[in-house]
Amino acid sequence: MKLKNPNNIEFICPKCRCKENIPKSIVEFLDASDQCSDTHVPPRFDCKICNDKMLPKFFIGVNGTKYYYDDGNIENGSPAVE
């Protein structure tokens, strides 16, 4: 999947469909900081419109796990191979 801007990760709110670009460095920092807890949950941000949790449209975590948004569901794929 080709990213529009490789320096940002696009997030979407499954409730109101609001979209926001978050700097990749922030998303990676939060993902790395959260490796002691549930690694099957991607980094999430609060939606500024409805306060639901925004999910990444596509993100490869620091441990290689691929997260992608699909019709309101977040899927946890197998580790991405490059």
C-alpha positions as CSV (number, residue, x, y, z in Angstrom):
1,M,0.0,0.0,0.0
2,K,1.5,3.4,-1.0
3,L,1.2,6.1,1.5
4,K,0.2,9.6,0.5
5,N,2.7,11.2,2.9
6,P,5.2,8.8,4.4
7,N,5.8,11.2,7.3
8,N,2.1,10.9,8.5
9,I,-0.2,8.1,9.4
10,E,-3.9,8.6,8.5
11,F,-6.3,7.8,11.3
12,I,-10.1,7.5,10.9
13,C,-12.9,7.5,13.5
14,P,-15.2,4.5,13.0
15,K,-18.1,6.4,14.6
16,C,-18.2,9.8,12.7
17,R,-15.6,9.0,9.9
18,C,-13.5,12.0,10.8
19,K,-9.9,11.7,9.4
20,E,-6.7,13.1,10.8
21,N,-3.1,12.8,9.8
22,I,-0.8,12.1,12.8
23,P,3.0,12.5,12.4
24,K,4.6,9.0,12.0
25,S,7.2,9.8,14.6
26,I,4.5,10.3,17.3
27,V,2.6,7.1,16.3
28,E,5.8,5.1,16.4
29,F,6.9,6.5,19.7
30,L,3.5,5.6,21.3
31,D,3.6,2.2,19.7
32,A,7.1,1.5,21.1
33,S,6.1,2.8,24.5
34,D,3.1,0.4,24.6
35,Q,5.0,-2.9,23.9
36,C,4.6,-4.1,27.5
37,S,0.8,-4.3,27.2
38,D,-1.5,-5.5,24.5
39,T,0.5,-5.5,21.2
40,H,-2.6,-6.5,19.2
41,V,-4.1,-3.1,19.7
42,P,-2.7,-0.3,17.4
43,P,-2.0,3.2,18.7
44,R,-5.3,5.1,18.9
45,F,-6.2,8.8,19.3
46,D,-9.3,10.5,20.6
47,C,-11.5,11.9,17.9
48,K,-11.9,15.7,18.2
49,I,-15.5,15.5,16.9
50,C,-17.1,12.7,18.9
51,N,-14.5,11.5,21.4
52,D,-14.5,7.9,20.0
53,K,-11.1,6.2,19.4
54,M,-9.5,6.9,16.0
55,L,-7.8,4.0,14.3
56,P,-4.9,3.9,11.7
57,K,-5.9,3.3,8.1
58,F,-2.6,1.5,7.6
59,F,0.3,1.2,10.0
60,I,3.2,-1.3,10.5
61,G,4.0,-1.3,14.2
62,V,7.5,-1.3,15.7
63,N,7.3,-5.1,16.2
64,G,6.3,-5.7,12.5
65,T,2.5,-6.1,13.1
66,K,0.4,-4.7,10.3
67,Y,-2.7,-2.8,11.3
68,Y,-5.3,-1.6,8.8
69,Y,-8.8,-0.2,8.9
70,D,-11.5,-2.1,7.1
71,D,-15.2,-1.0,7.2
72,G,-15.3,0.0,10.8
73,N,-13.1,-2.9,12.1
74,I,-9.4,-3.0,12.8
75,E,-7.7,-6.1,11.6
76,N,-4.5,-7.4,13.1
77,G,-2.5,-9.0,10.3
78,S,0.5,-11.2,10.5
79,P,3.9,-9.5,10.8
80,A,4.7,-7.5,7.7
81,V,7.6,-8.8,5.6
82,E,9.8,-6.4,3.8
